[in-house]
Each structure stands twice: as C-alpha cells, then as structure tokens.
Amino acid sequence: MRLVQVIIPAGKRETILRELEERDIDYVVTDETGSQGYTGVVYFPLPTKAVEDVLGALRDAGLEQNAYTVVVDAETVVSKKFEELQERYEEEESEDRIAREEIIATAQDLAPRLVPFVVMTVVSAVVATAGLLLDSPAVVVGSMVIAPLIGPAMATSVGTVVDDREMFLRGVKLQTVGFLTAVAAAAGFAYLARVVHLVPPLSPEELLAIGQIRERLSPDFLSLAVALGAGVAGAFSLSSGVSSALVGVMIAVALVPPTAVIGIGLAWGLPTTVIGSTVLVLVNFLSINLAALAVLWYQGYRPERWFRLSEARSATLKRIGVLLAAICVLSLFLGGVTYTSYQHGQFEENARDTVQGTFDSEEYAALSLVELTVTYERTPSPFAAPNRVVLTVGRPGDGSYPALAETLKERIRETTGRSVGVQIRFVETQSA
C-alpha cells in the first residue's frame, strides 16, 4: 500500500479530483500556497500496483510531468473504497511491481555518493582478501555483506529502460570505479601481508592450495549461472519494493571474492591467476547487468514520455546486444575451463575404476583402496594436465608388492590415454 501526495496546479483542481472520483479513490484536499503557483495538495491511498496507472491518468488530466509528488509506504488503510480498489486491481491481474517513479527513486538511493561507495568498497576488498588468505569462509561472507555493489548495477539497468542517461552513466562510473578500487585495495593489502609476514611465507603452489582461493581459480559456466541469477534476483527485488539487502549479498558473492583473488595474484606475481579471475569478474559484472536489464524491460518499465520510448527501446536493445557479445567472447574461456573440468573428472573416475579393478583381481585381492588423489602440473592455470595419481592403499601385515606402482601406471595409461606417475602409500589394515 502507498500513500500518494500530489500538488494541484492552478486551474486543474476540478479535473484532477474528478479523475480520482471516477476511479472511486478516497482523497483529502488541503488548500496550500507555494512558490510554484499551486493551489492545493491532494492525499490519497493506493494499492502498490495502482500507483503508476493512477499517476499516469492524473498526468493525462493535467498534472504536470515534474509536479511535486511524494509516494510513501502505508502500513494500514481502513477504507471500504480502498478495499474495493485493491480487489479491482487484483482482479485485473496488474503486474506485481512498484511504479516507475518509485523504482527510479529506489535505484538512485541504492547508488551511493562516490566517497562512501569507495570507502565501503575498499573495506570490503580488504576484508575479503584477509578472509581468503586465512581460508575463512565466515570472514569472506562478512566482506560480501558490507559490499555496496547492488546499487550501481541496478542504477545502470534502470537508467537504461527509463532512458535516464545521467543515472545510467552514474551506474557505469560506480561499477568501473568499484572494480578498479577493489583490485587496488586487495593487491595493496595482500602485498603488505606478504612483506610484513602477516601470513606465513607461501609459495605460489601453497597459496593456490588454500581452499577459499582455489575455489575461484577455475571459473566455469556454473559461475555464469550464479551471476545471471544474482542479476535476476536483484531486478525482481528492486521492482517488487522488498528489501534488497540479501540480494546484495548474492551479487557480492559473484564479485567480491574473485576481485580479491585478482589482488592476491598481483601481489604474488601470478599472471595466470590474475587473468582467470579477471575474466570471471568481468563475466559476472556483465551477466548481472544483462539479467537485470532484461528483467526490468520485460516487466514493462519504460520512459515517462511516450516520444522517448523509441529511443529507450533502441538503447536497451543495443546495450543488451553489447552485453551478450561481450559475455559470449569471455565465455569461450569459461567453456574451456568447463571442458577441462569435465576431462579432469573423467580422468579421476577412470583412474579410480582402473585401480579398483586391479585390486579386485586375484593377485591383489588382499589390498583395498583407501584414498585416491590426482595432482596436476605445477602451474596456476585451470588448464593444467594431471601428472600423478597418489594412492593410499590398505594391506594386511607386511606384504610386499614391488611391481604394483608400475602395473597401475601402465593400466591407467591404457584406460585413460595419459601417462602419469603413480605414488603409493601403504597403511596396515586389520579385520575382526
């Protein structure tokens, strides 16, 4: 429910009030004076779905486009007319979204001023970097909560569909500044942590073995799904008028940790890590904007003036085309990572089946597979090939199997087509 307050221009009182009466809308009018030549203010409650329709009708009746208008939440409205009005709009199955004026105001509020935005972005990036280096999921989640990233993305999309160039440019500016600031803050903090030994001395291999960092090294199409989902959720939360706080965290999930990984890669001098994480962040940025833009346009948000509709449609289609093209280009990298991940999974599964099949034979029936791990070439690239199979094998007593490693190596090569080393660690097993 909304309570709408509108000024009445001189000479338009009867026309505007007649429009409200024809729609069976309760209203209260007060006589006022002001610097803009209006004669009164009318207050009336509306269902959320009715705001845009009624304001449009009032403008057709003579209300100026830039007339002083206030729309606020109303907790409770006790009125038979209001209940009937609410039922009528429910029966008409009008779209469950807030008015154009409300979504513009909300998007403007979500896009903060530059200084607070930069400060919160720096803090978020530093906290995320610390969480990644500490391998602490809780700290990483905390960095997402304080990240002010939902506002710029939503401002860009809303500015496009309603043809507000200033809002669009502001959203693009904040997103660009936010990305560069976050990378610089993460890189600076990671370098400081490395130089002054806030973290133990870590080789590149040890650094990239940290769980929270390793998760962001191989972006695939699942990452794209997360970003698209975040954009859709952000647009729906914005257009429905519900709190966007939790959705903001989801958007931050797609952006903050991989941006911190870029900074860590710069601090440790790992160009491949930087490239991979940068591709992931850019794909996520573009996907969030694309999804939000498409949802808002699909929901029917358009410019206030009809003669700007064609221009807004053209701008929207062009920006959707540019976003799609950029995502498709960057998705080639994601596709390569996805295919490599599939190959790694197939290799590990075939290697496990081969080892288990060997142990099922009469010669090695006394052995049991406890654990199988595949190691990859010493490179931070997500396209690294497997180079060794490390096995933990249970055996009863002190039996000797000197040819086992060579046997497994040959059988894995025959099964998978890859020649990899085999390392075996025996542990004694007992059965009761």
C-alpha positions as CSV (number, residue, x, y, z in Angstrom):
1,M,0.0,0.0,0.0
2,R,1.1,3.5,-0.8
3,L,0.0,7.0,0.3
4,V,0.4,9.5,-2.5
5,Q,0.7,13.2,-2.1
6,V,0.4,15.4,-5.2
7,I,0.3,19.2,-5.6
8,I,-2.6,20.6,-7.6
9,P,-1.7,23.1,-10.3
10,A,-3.8,26.3,-10.6
11,G,-6.9,25.7,-12.7
12,K,-6.6,21.8,-12.5
13,R,-8.3,21.1,-9.2
14,E,-11.7,20.0,-10.6
15,T,-10.2,17.9,-13.4
16,I,-7.8,16.0,-11.0
17,L,-10.4,15.5,-8.3
18,R,-12.9,14.3,-10.9
19,E,-10.4,11.7,-12.1
20,L,-10.0,10.4,-8.6
21,E,-13.7,10.2,-8.0
22,E,-14.3,8.4,-11.3
23,R,-11.9,5.7,-10.0
24,D,-13.6,5.6,-6.6
25,I,-10.4,6.7,-4.8
26,D,-10.7,8.3,-1.3
27,Y,-8.8,11.5,-1.1
28,V,-8.3,14.5,1.1
29,V,-7.5,18.0,-0.2
30,T,-5.9,20.9,1.6
31,D,-5.5,24.4,0.4
32,E,-1.9,25.4,0.2
33,T,0.3,28.2,-1.3
34,G,3.8,27.9,-2.6
35,S,6.5,29.3,-4.9
36,Q,5.4,27.2,-7.9
37,G,1.9,28.5,-8.3
38,Y,0.0,25.5,-7.0
39,T,-3.3,25.9,-5.1
40,G,-3.6,22.7,-3.0
41,V,-2.4,19.3,-2.1
42,V,-4.4,16.1,-2.5
43,Y,-3.6,12.9,-0.5
44,F,-5.0,9.5,-1.4
45,P,-4.1,5.8,-0.6
46,L,-3.5,3.4,-3.4
47,P,-2.6,-0.3,-3.8
48,T,1.1,-0.6,-4.9
49,K,0.0,-2.0,-8.3
50,A,-2.2,1.0,-8.9
51,V,0.3,3.8,-8.4
52,E,1.8,4.0,-11.9
53,D,-1.6,3.7,-13.5
54,V,-3.3,6.4,-11.4
55,L,-0.4,8.8,-11.7
56,G,-0.4,8.4,-15.4
57,A,-4.2,9.1,-15.6
58,L,-3.6,12.3,-13.4
59,R,-0.9,13.5,-15.8
60,D,-3.3,13.0,-18.7
61,A,-5.8,15.1,-16.7
62,G,-3.4,18.0,-16.4
63,L,-0.9,17.1,-13.7
64,E,2.5,18.4,-14.8
65,Q,5.2,15.8,-15.5
66,N,7.6,17.3,-12.9
67,A,4.8,18.1,-10.4
68,Y,5.8,17.7,-6.7
69,T,4.8,14.1,-5.9
70,V,5.5,12.0,-2.8
71,V,4.9,8.3,-2.6
72,V,5.4,6.6,0.8
73,D,4.6,3.2,2.3
74,A,1.3,2.9,4.2
75,E,1.1,0.3,6.9
76,T,-2.7,0.2,7.2
77,V,-5.6,1.8,5.3
78,V,-9.0,1.4,6.8
79,S,-11.5,2.2,4.0
80,K,-14.1,0.3,2.1
81,K,-13.3,2.1,-1.1
82,F,-9.7,1.2,-0.7
83,E,-10.5,-2.5,-0.2
84,E,-12.7,-2.4,-3.4
85,L,-9.9,-0.6,-5.3
86,Q,-7.4,-3.2,-4.2
87,E,-9.7,-6.1,-5.2
88,R,-10.2,-4.5,-8.6
89,Y,-6.6,-4.3,-9.3
90,E,-6.1,-7.8,-8.1
91,E,-8.8,-9.0,-10.5
92,E,-7.3,-7.1,-13.4
93,E,-4.1,-9.1,-12.7
94,S,-2.0,-6.0,-13.0
95,E,1.8,-6.6,-12.7
96,D,3.1,-7.1,-9.3
97,R,5.7,-4.3,-9.4
98,I,6.2,-0.8,-8.0
99,A,5.6,2.3,-10.0
100,R,8.2,3.8,-12.4
101,E,8.7,6.8,-10.1
102,E,9.3,4.5,-7.1
103,I,11.8,2.3,-8.9
104,I,13.8,5.4,-10.2
105,A,13.9,6.8,-6.6
106,T,14.9,3.4,-5.2
107,A,17.7,3.0,-7.8
108,Q,19.0,6.5,-7.0
109,D,19.1,5.7,-3.3
110,L,20.9,2.4,-3.9
111,A,23.7,4.1,-5.8
112,P,25.5,5.9,-3.1
113,R,27.7,9.0,-3.3
114,L,31.2,8.4,-4.5
115,V,33.2,8.8,-1.3
116,P,31.1,6.4,0.9
117,F,31.0,4.0,-2.0
118,V,34.8,4.0,-2.4
119,V,35.3,3.6,1.3
120,M,32.9,0.7,1.7
121,T,34.4,-0.9,-1.4
122,V,38.0,-0.7,0.0
123,V,36.9,-2.1,3.3
124,S,35.0,-5.0,1.6
125,A,38.0,-5.8,-0.6
126,V,40.4,-5.8,2.3
127,V,38.2,-8.0,4.5
128,A,37.7,-10.4,1.5
129,T,41.4,-10.6,0.9
130,A,42.0,-11.3,4.6
131,G,39.4,-14.0,4.6
132,L,40.8,-15.7,1.5
133,L,44.4,-15.7,3.0
134,L,43.0,-17.0,6.3
135,D,40.9,-19.6,4.4
136,S,38.0,-18.4,6.5
137,P,34.5,-18.7,4.9
138,A,33.0,-16.6,7.7
139,V,35.3,-13.6,7.0
140,V,34.7,-13.9,3.2
141,V,30.9,-13.8,3.8
142,G,31.3,-10.8,6.1
143,S,33.0,-8.9,3.2
144,M,30.0,-9.6,1.0
145,V,27.6,-8.2,3.5
146,I,29.3,-4.7,3.5
147,A,30.0,-4.6,-0.2
148,P,27.9,-1.7,-1.8
149,L,27.6,-3.4,-5.3
150,I,23.9,-3.9,-5.9
151,G,23.2,-0.2,-6.3
152,P,25.4,0.6,-9.3
153,A,24.3,-2.4,-11.2
154,M,20.6,-1.6,-10.6
155,A,21.1,2.1,-11.4
156,T,22.7,1.2,-14.8
157,S,19.8,-1.1,-15.7
158,V,17.0,1.3,-14.5
159,G,18.7,4.2,-16.2
160,T,18.6,2.3,-19.5
161,V,15.0,1.2,-19.5
162,V,13.6,4.6,-18.4
163,D,16.0,6.5,-20.7
164,D,17.7,8.3,-17.8
165,R,21.2,8.9,-19.3
166,E,22.5,10.5,-16.1
167,M,21.6,7.5,-13.9
168,F,23.0,5.1,-16.5
169,L,26.3,6.9,-16.6
170,R,26.4,7.1,-12.9
171,G,25.9,3.4,-12.5
172,V,28.6,2.6,-15.1
173,K,31.0,5.0,-13.4
174,L,30.4,3.5,-10.0
175,Q,30.9,-0.1,-11.3
176,T,34.1,0.8,-13.0
177,V,35.5,2.8,-10.1
178,G,34.4,0.0,-7.7
179,F,36.2,-2.7,-9.7
180,L,39.4,-0.8,-10.0
181,T,39.3,0.3,-6.4
182,A,38.6,-3.2,-5.1
183,V,41.5,-4.6,-7.1
184,A,43.9,-1.9,-5.9
185,A,42.9,-2.3,-2.3
186,A,43.1,-6.1,-2.4
187,A,46.5,-6.0,-4.1
188,G,47.9,-3.4,-1.7
189,F,46.7,-5.3,1.3
190,A,47.9,-8.7,0.0
191,Y,51.3,-7.3,-0.8
192,L,51.5,-5.7,2.7
193,A,50.5,-9.0,4.3
194,R,53.2,-10.8,2.3
195,V,56.0,-8.3,3.0
196,V,55.4,-7.9,6.7
197,H,54.6,-11.6,7.2
198,L,51.0,-11.2,8.4
199,V,50.7,-14.6,6.8
200,P,53.3,-17.4,6.8
201,P,55.7,-17.4,3.8
202,L,53.7,-19.1,1.0
203,S,55.0,-20.4,-2.3
204,P,52.6,-20.0,-5.3
205,E,51.6,-23.6,-5.0
206,E,50.9,-23.3,-1.3
207,L,49.0,-20.1,-1.9
208,L,46.8,-21.6,-4.6
209,A,46.2,-24.6,-2.5
210,I,44.2,-22.5,0.0
211,G,40.6,-23.7,-0.2
212,Q,38.9,-20.3,-0.5
213,I,41.4,-19.2,-3.2
214,R,41.3,-22.5,-5.1
215,E,37.6,-22.2,-5.5
216,R,37.9,-19.0,-7.6
217,L,40.7,-20.2,-9.9
218,S,38.7,-22.3,-12.3
219,P,35.6,-20.2,-13.4
220,D,33.2,-22.3,-15.5
221,F,29.6,-22.0,-16.7
222,L,28.3,-22.5,-13.2
223,S,29.8,-19.1,-12.3
224,L,27.8,-17.6,-15.2
225,A,24.6,-19.2,-13.7
226,V,25.3,-17.6,-10.3
227,A,25.8,-14.1,-11.9
228,L,22.7,-14.4,-14.0
229,G,20.7,-15.5,-11.0
230,A,22.0,-12.6,-9.0
231,G,21.0,-10.1,-11.7
232,V,17.5,-11.5,-12.0
233,A,17.0,-11.6,-8.2
234,G,18.3,-8.0,-7.9
235,A,15.9,-6.7,-10.5
236,F,12.9,-8.5,-9.0
237,S,13.7,-7.3,-5.5
238,L,14.0,-3.8,-6.8
239,S,10.8,-3.8,-8.8
240,S,8.8,-5.5,-6.1
241,G,9.8,-3.0,-3.5
242,V,11.1,-5.6,-1.0
243,S,14.4,-5.3,0.8
244,S,17.4,-5.8,-1.4
245,A,19.9,-6.4,1.4
246,L,20.1,-10.2,1.0
247,V,20.1,-9.9,-2.8
248,G,23.0,-7.5,-2.5
249,V,24.9,-10.2,-0.7
250,M,24.2,-12.6,-3.5
251,I,25.6,-10.1,-6.0
252,A,28.6,-9.6,-3.9
253,V,29.2,-13.4,-3.9
254,A,29.7,-13.2,-7.6
255,L,32.0,-10.1,-7.5
256,V,33.9,-9.6,-4.2
257,P,35.9,-12.9,-3.7
258,P,37.2,-13.2,-7.3
259,T,38.1,-9.5,-7.2
260,A,40.2,-10.2,-4.1
261,V,41.8,-13.1,-5.9
262,I,42.9,-10.7,-8.6
263,G,44.6,-8.6,-6.0
264,I,46.3,-11.6,-4.4
265,G,47.5,-12.8,-7.8
266,L,49.1,-9.3,-8.4
267,A,50.7,-9.3,-5.0
268,W,52.3,-12.8,-5.6
269,G,53.1,-12.1,-9.3
270,L,50.8,-14.8,-10.7
271,P,49.7,-13.5,-14.1
272,T,47.6,-16.6,-15.0
273,T,45.7,-16.3,-11.8
274,V,45.1,-12.6,-12.5
275,I,43.8,-13.3,-16.0
276,G,41.5,-16.1,-14.9
277,S,40.0,-14.2,-12.0
278,T,39.6,-11.0,-14.1
279,V,37.7,-13.0,-16.8
280,L,35.4,-14.3,-14.0
281,V,34.8,-10.9,-12.6
282,L,34.1,-9.3,-15.9
283,V,31.7,-12.1,-16.9
284,N,29.9,-11.7,-13.6
285,F,29.6,-7.9,-14.0
286,L,28.2,-8.2,-17.5
287,S,25.8,-11.0,-16.6
288,I,24.4,-9.2,-13.6
289,N,23.8,-6.1,-15.8
290,L,22.3,-8.1,-18.6
291,A,19.9,-10.1,-16.4
292,A,18.7,-7.0,-14.5
293,L,18.2,-5.1,-17.8
294,A,16.2,-7.8,-19.4
295,V,14.0,-8.4,-16.3
296,L,13.2,-4.7,-15.9
297,W,12.3,-4.3,-19.6
298,Y,10.2,-7.4,-19.6
299,Q,8.3,-6.1,-16.6
300,G,7.3,-3.1,-18.6
301,Y,9.3,-0.2,-17.3
302,R,9.5,2.5,-19.9
303,P,10.3,6.2,-20.2
304,E,7.8,8.6,-18.7
305,R,7.3,10.5,-22.0
306,W,6.0,8.4,-24.9
307,F,8.1,10.1,-27.5
308,R,11.2,8.8,-25.7
309,L,10.0,5.2,-25.9
310,S,11.7,4.5,-29.3
311,E,15.0,5.9,-28.1
312,A,14.8,3.9,-24.9
313,R,14.0,0.7,-26.8
314,S,16.9,1.3,-29.2
315,A,19.3,2.0,-26.3
316,T,18.1,-1.1,-24.4
317,L,18.5,-3.4,-27.4
318,K,21.9,-2.1,-28.2
319,R,23.2,-2.5,-24.7
320,I,21.7,-6.0,-24.4
321,G,23.5,-6.8,-27.7
322,V,26.8,-5.4,-26.5
323,L,26.5,-7.3,-23.2
324,L,25.6,-10.6,-24.9
325,A,28.5,-10.2,-27.3
326,A,31.0,-9.5,-24.6
327,I,29.7,-12.4,-22.5
328,C,29.9,-14.8,-25.4
329,V,33.5,-13.8,-26.1
330,L,34.5,-14.2,-22.4
331,S,32.5,-17.4,-22.2
332,L,35.0,-19.0,-24.5
333,F,37.3,-19.0,-21.6
334,L,34.6,-20.4,-19.3
335,G,33.8,-23.1,-21.9
336,G,37.5,-24.1,-22.0
337,V,37.6,-24.3,-18.2
338,T,34.3,-26.3,-18.1
339,Y,35.6,-28.8,-20.7
340,T,38.9,-29.1,-18.8
341,S,37.0,-29.7,-15.5
342,Y,35.0,-32.4,-17.3
343,Q,38.1,-34.1,-18.6
344,H,39.7,-34.0,-15.1
345,G,36.6,-35.6,-13.7
346,Q,36.6,-38.3,-16.3
347,F,40.3,-39.0,-15.8
348,E,39.8,-39.3,-12.0
349,E,36.8,-41.6,-12.4
350,N,38.6,-43.8,-14.9
351,A,41.7,-43.9,-12.8
352,R,39.7,-44.9,-9.7
353,D,37.9,-47.6,-11.7
354,T,41.2,-49.0,-13.0
355,V,42.8,-49.1,-9.6
356,Q,39.7,-50.8,-8.1
357,G,39.5,-53.3,-10.9
358,T,43.2,-54.2,-10.3
359,F,42.5,-54.7,-6.6
360,D,39.6,-57.0,-7.5
361,S,41.9,-59.4,-9.3
362,E,43.2,-62.5,-7.5
363,E,46.8,-61.2,-7.4
364,Y,46.0,-58.1,-5.4
365,A,42.8,-59.2,-3.7
366,A,44.3,-58.6,-0.3
367,L,44.7,-54.8,-1.0
368,S,42.0,-52.2,-0.6
369,L,41.8,-48.6,-1.9
370,V,41.6,-46.1,1.0
371,E,42.1,-42.9,-0.9
372,L,42.9,-41.7,-4.4
373,T,44.2,-38.2,-5.2
374,V,45.2,-36.7,-8.6
375,T,47.8,-34.0,-8.7
376,Y,48.3,-31.6,-11.6
377,E,51.1,-29.9,-13.3
378,R,52.7,-27.1,-11.2
379,T,51.0,-24.2,-12.9
380,P,48.2,-21.9,-11.7
381,S,46.4,-22.4,-14.9
382,P,43.0,-24.1,-14.8
383,F,44.0,-26.0,-17.9
384,A,46.8,-27.9,-16.1
385,A,47.1,-31.6,-17.0
386,P,47.2,-34.4,-14.5
387,N,50.7,-35.6,-13.8
388,R,50.4,-38.0,-10.9
389,V,48.0,-40.4,-9.1
390,V,48.6,-40.6,-5.4
391,L,47.1,-43.7,-3.7
392,T,46.7,-44.7,-0.1
393,V,46.3,-48.5,-0.1
394,G,45.4,-50.7,2.8
395,R,47.2,-54.0,3.2
396,P,47.2,-56.8,5.8
397,G,50.6,-57.4,7.5
398,D,53.8,-56.6,5.7
399,G,53.1,-58.0,2.3
400,S,55.4,-56.7,-0.5
401,Y,54.1,-55.5,-3.9
402,P,57.2,-54.1,-5.7
403,A,55.6,-54.1,-9.2
404,L,52.2,-52.6,-8.1
405,A,53.1,-48.9,-9.0
406,E,54.4,-49.8,-12.5
407,T,51.4,-52.1,-13.1
408,L,48.9,-49.4,-12.2
409,K,50.8,-46.8,-14.2
410,E,50.5,-49.0,-17.3
411,R,46.9,-49.9,-16.8
412,I,45.9,-46.2,-16.2
413,R,47.7,-45.2,-19.4
414,E,45.8,-47.9,-21.3
415,T,42.5,-46.8,-19.8
416,T,42.8,-43.0,-19.9
417,G,45.4,-42.5,-22.7
418,R,47.5,-40.4,-20.3
419,S,50.9,-41.4,-18.9
420,V,51.1,-40.2,-15.3
421,G,53.2,-41.1,-12.4
422,V,51.8,-43.4,-9.6
423,Q,52.8,-43.0,-6.0
424,I,51.6,-45.5,-3.4
425,R,51.5,-45.2,0.4
426,F,50.6,-48.4,2.2
427,V,48.8,-48.5,5.5
428,E,48.2,-51.6,7.6
429,T,44.6,-52.8,7.9
430,Q,43.1,-55.2,10.4
431,S,39.8,-57.1,10.3
432,A,38.0,-58.5,13.3
